[in-house]
Amino acid sequence: MKIKITLAALFLNFVCTGLFAQAPLVYNKENTGTAFAPPVLPTLDNLPVIDPLPDPFQWASGKGRSTRFSDWEKRRNEIRAQIETYEIGIKPARPENITASYSNEDSTLKVDVTVNGKTLTLTAKIYLPAGNGLFPAVIGMNSPSGSIPADIFTSRNIARIRYVHNQVTTYNAPKNTDPFYQLYPELFGASGQCSAWAWGVSRLIDGLELVQGRLPIDLKHIAVTGCSYAGKMALFSGAFDERVALTIAQESGGGGAPAWRVSETIGDVEKLGATSHQWFRESMFQYAGLNVYKLPYDHHELMAMVAPRALLVTGNTDYLWLANPSCYVSARAAKEVYKTFGISDRMGFYIDGKHNHCAIPTSQRPALEAFVDKFLLGKTAVNTDTVSIHPYPELDYQGWYSWWGKGKPVFTNESSPVKIWLEAECGTVGANWKTVSEITASNGKYVTVSGINSTRNAPKDIDSNLIVLPFTAPREAVYHFLAKVNNANSTHNSFWIKFDNGSFERSFNGFAGAGWVWGRLNGVHLTAGQHTLSISYRDDGSQLDKILITTSKASTIISQESLGMNCSPHP
């Protein structure tokens, strides 16, 4: 019996070693996985549809998966390659020619990066605590501590470093004369500013390494942080540089912590088709609308790239644009990766409201301080595994990833979905709309407006401006509203919509492709019974064919298209 127990213990130790052991808190290299060959990545036309969140443990080839920590570095670099290829463009590796100096007189770190005879210079003000180091440090995006109150760091003798991102490429106005694109002219137009800015943070860390004899920074305890667009910057910086011990991405919005797929289902938020064309590579925008489900990754995997290092993300429910429900689902999915490796305490999320954008309310401070204490100061007794604050107790986050490891990428909790097909011209069509006969449209007709628009605000809520479509919801559920429009002109494809007696919301940037295409309008929780969808014009010339109301989140539901049931007599 004793021999059997010993053998069992040895076996368990072997298994745990492969799964969990040796998960460092930080690394001493920017990317420890450079030796792995990049995966073969298909183009849009050759990518399969993945409606739920992609499995972060599945190999890019689609052949098998691994939850072993010993395989994570390889898988992590596959995710990196996917994000570079489809979203931000290449983040160049560390150049050979880098020099750095530190001036005690003005407490400034200077880093010179030379490529092909061109030099980019970073200057970063360093705010050192009093006394002798080594000091942990936080790199703030465009300010010494990002948008986090300085005292959280100064009271703990943590150095603060200001990263000036315009020294790499100018915010929202990239030019081929920007220093980064002078070094890498081939990347102008082929990469987004998120890639360039993350590269700049890595070069700043290179500089810290080069002057470590003069500047007492603890290189094993570096954090990055930023808010809003700078929250995206911080997240990409932490995900793409393994020398960062703690990443704090504050209210980062679409392109940061929220998952593109989930955001596509929740209305007027920063979806893939609505985010900045400066921050991301232009080719990414072909994945707008329902094409987003062809991306072989999503942003839960961007967050998972930080693993096994520490990550804290926040949201703010007072700002719809930030796609907070999507942030929550994505954070839950990313935390599953941390849980799988036995390090769930290294990932947290805090989504609340009733405060200004990028403000830190008193209620958030304990969570921030806990992550700082544990992962910058090494206080291992601090409990960070309880940082999972959110206002969405009814949101089915697990439905987005319950398929992982179980076969085909489908929503496993959707049986017998409701499908209500409606023809736009068979609703009550206001006088400012006109019905046009067209053989390629469903039921041979569509509706449009001509010579009027209302892009900034919804038009007056009067009958002449509306298409009114009554319908019956057979059961209480979240219903997803999709529309079929003519996307021949991609700037004429948006509407104002409202449900029942609610307020109008914008619905735009939800369509991709040419000709008649489907896209999402919004998702809303409805009780069983009678309801009304009202649609008003936003863009002059928008052409609306039909509507699908369904309880399914799957984009593939449109492949079962039927004629609208609201026309009389029924077709």
BADRENVO-480010 format. One record per residue (C-alpha): x, y, z. Coordinates in steps of 0.1 Angstrom, whole numbers, plus 5000, padded with zeros to 4 digits. Layout:
% BADRENVO-480010
XYZ
...
This chain:
% BADRENVO-480010
500050005000
502850245009
504550184975
501350254957
500850574976
504350684969
503950604932
500650794931
502351094948
505151084923
502651074894
500651364908
503851564913
504851494876
501451604864
501351914885
504852004874
503652004838
500552194845
501452454871
504952454883
507552714875
505152984867
507353294872
506053624884
508153794857
510953724831
514153894823
513553894785
511054094764
509853774747
511053434759
509453254730
511353394700
512653054691
509152924681
508352934645
505353164637
502152984628
500552984593
497753234595
494953234568
493353534552
489753644558
488253424530
489953114544
489153154581
486352964597
483553124617
484053104655
480953254671
481953214708
485253314723
488153124707
489852854729
493053014742
494652664746
493952544711
496852544687
496652794658
496652504634
493352384649
494952044656
494751984693
495152194724
497252194755
496652334790
500152254802
502052554814
505152414798
503352464764
502052814772
505053014759
504652854725
500852914725
501353264738
503553344708
500953214685
498453454700
501053734696
501453644659
497753654654
497253994670
500154134651
498853984618
495254074621
495154374643
498154594652
500954504628
504454394637
506054504669
509754504659
512254324680
514854494701
517354664678
521054604682
521954974685
520555114718
522355344742
521155504774
522155754800
520755884832
521156244845
521056294883
520756664877
517356654861
516356294869
515956204833
516555884815
517555924778
517455634754
518755644719
517555384694
519255364660
518055164631
519355204595
521155524603
518055694619
517855764656
514755784679
515255944713
513155874744
513456104774
511655994805
511456184838
512155954867
510556034901
512655834927
511655794963
514055914990
516755685003
518555394987
517055154962
516454924946
512955064940
510054904922
508755124894
505555204875
505655334839
502755564834
501355624799
501955994793
502056074830
504255944858
501555714873
498955704845
495555804859
496155634893
496655864923
500355924928
500155854965
499455484959
502955464946
504855734965
503555614999
505155274991
508555404979
507755304943
509455504915
507355664888
508355694852
506655904826
506455754791
505956024765
504255834737
504456124712
508156074711
507355754692
504355844671
501956144677
498656054693
495856014667
497956184640
500555934628
502856054600
505655894581
507856164596
507156034632
510355894648
509055534648
508255544612
511555704603
513155384618
510655154602
509255324571
507854994559
505454984588
503755314581
500255214570
501054854578
500854884616
498855074642
499955314669
499255044696
502154844682
504455144680
503655264715
504154914730
507554904712
508455234728
507655104763
509954814756
512755044745
512355244777
512754924797
515854844776
517155184788
516455104824
518554784820
521454964804
521755224833
520954994862
524455064876
523455434881
519655424884
518355204913
515255054897
514254704906
513954544872
511954254886
509154474898
508054704869
504454794863
502754964834
499455154836
497255394816
493555474811
491155494781
493255484749
496355474772
494755174789
494954994756
498555114754
499354974788
497654644780
499454584748
502754694765
502254444793
501054164770
503954204746
506854254771
507453974797
509654204818
506554374830
505554224864
502154404867
499854554841
497054784852
494654854822
492155114834
488855164815
490555064782
487355024761
487154844728
490554744715
491654694752
490154444776
486654404760
486354114735
485454224699
482953944695
481054024727
481054404720
479454334686
476254204704
475654504728
474854814707
476555154706
479955074720
483555074707
483254784684
485954674660
484354884632
484055184654
487555214669
490355434657
491955374624
495155524637
495655294666
495154974646
496354854612
493954944584
493554584573
491854494606
488754684596
487754414571
486754214602
484154464612
480454364616
479753984614
483253924600
484553974635
483653604641
486353504617
489153644638
490953334652
491553514685
489953774707
490954014735
490553764763
493653614747
495453954746
494853964784
495953594787
499253684770
500153864803
499953534821
501653414843
502453774852
499953994871
497054184855
494254404868
491654564845
488954804853
485754934838
483255224843
479555154838
478755524835
480355524800
478455304775
481155344749
483655144770
481654814764
481754724800
479654394797
482154284771
485054374794
483454154821
482953854798
486453894784
487953924819
486153614831
487453424801
491053544806
490853454843
490053094832
493553084818
495053194851
492852944869
494052664847
497652744856
496752754893
497553134896
494053294896
495253534922
497353704896
494353834876
491554064887
488954294874
486954584889
483954714869
481954974887
480355324881
479355654897
482655824890
484356014862
486155844834
489655754845
488955854881
489755614910
486955614935
487655534971
486055194966
488555084940
491655174960
491854854981
491954644950
494654854933
496654864965
496454494969
497854424934
500554684940
501554544974
501554184961
503254214927
505454524931
506354494968
506254114970
503854094999
502653734993
500153725021
497953995004
494753844990
494153944954
492053644943
488853824955
489154114931
486354024908
483954314911
481154374886
477454464883
476354184860
474953894882
472653774854
475053794825
475753454811
479553494807
480153114808
478153064776
480853244757
483552984765
481752674778
482752504745
486452514752
487952164750
484652014740
484852014702
483152254678
483052624686
479352674692
477252824720
476552514740
473552664759
471452764729
468752504721
465752584699
466452964695
463653204688
463853344652
461453624642
461953744606
460454084596
460454264563
461054634568
458554744541
455854544558
456054754590
454455094594
456655304571
456655684578
456355944551
460056034550
460855674540
460155534506
459755174496
461755064465
461254754444
464454554439
464754204427
467854124449
466054234481
464153994503
460454004493
461554214463
461554544482
463554764506
463055094524
465355404523
465555774528
466856034503
468056384509
467856374547
470156264575
470556304613
473956174623
474556364655
471156324672
468056114666
465356274645
462156384661
460156084674
457256134650
455455894627
456956034595
460455954606
459855604617
459555244606
457555064633
457854684636
455654524662
456454164672
455753904699
458553764721
457453414730
459553394762
461653624784
465253634772
467953844758
467053904721
469554004694
468454224666
470154194632
469454394601
470054334564
471254644546
472854734512
476454804521
477454934486
478355264503
479855184537
479155534550
475355494544
474455204566
473555334601
470255394619
468655514651
466755234669
464655214700
462754934718
459154994730
459055334748
462855354754
465355614740
466855604706
470355454703
472855474674
473455154654
476455204632
479655034620
478054694623
478254594586
481054464565
481254354529
479454474498
475954444485
473154314508
474854214541
473754124576
474954304607
473954354644
471854634657
471754564694
470854304721
468254374747
466554184775
462754144768
459854004787
457453764770
454753944751
454154224727
457054464718
457954724692
461154794673
461255154659
463855254634
464655604623
467155734597
470655844604
472555834571
471055964538
470655674514
470755394539
468855094525
467154854549
465854524537
464754304567
465154234604
465953914624
465053904661
466653594678
467653454711
470853314695
474153494697
475453294667
476253494636
475553184615
471853214624
471453424593
472253134571
468653004579
467053314564
463253304558
460853554544
459353794569
456353684588
454854034591
453754074555
450054014547
449353774532
452353584546
454653504517
